[in-house]
Amino acid sequence: MPQLIQPTTALHAPWLDAHLEWGPGLHEDGFGLALTDEVTSPDGFAAWVARITGDSDTYRWIVEDDRVLGGIALRHEFTEYVRWAGHIGFGVRPSARRRGVASWALGAILDEAKTLGMERVLVVCATNNVASASTIERLGGEFETIGETRFGPVRRYWITIG
């Protein structure tokens, strides 16, 4: 059974395994990875983990049996970044997909959002990401519109938490 855990340096090797499975680039939504983050060395990884765990937003890793399956982020405020990226970003490594992991993690992070007093969250996904769109809709996402981002067009959904 998967768990949502706070990022930890203890899972450096399993996290790198997941990162390598995705391939090059910053497409692991939910990890809070920036272009300036160097995560392959222990020191760089520790600096990145310290940055995201010290952030005012919530970052969780989806872990099962010490294997990192993915990540999910909950951004607490409606900032300019959230306006185009959403309150929640999530990603599941390719080998762990089609098992309900994303739906489970999204449901769990919505519970955290409710605990924080959030009433509604914006969740976006690439227009061609049918799996993410289905996950968002399954968890109550109501389609708003297609929006444009620096990464291309996205489907915008609102989920009312109640």
Secondary structure, DSSP 4 states (H G I P E B T S, - for coil): --EEE---GGGHHHHHHHHHHH-SSS--TTS---TT---SSHHHHHHHHHHHHSSSSEEEEEEETTEEEEEEEE--S--HHHHHHBSEEEEE-GGG-SSSHHHHHHHHHHHHHHHTT--EEEEEEETT-HHHHHHHHHTT-EEEEEEEETTEEEEEEEEE--
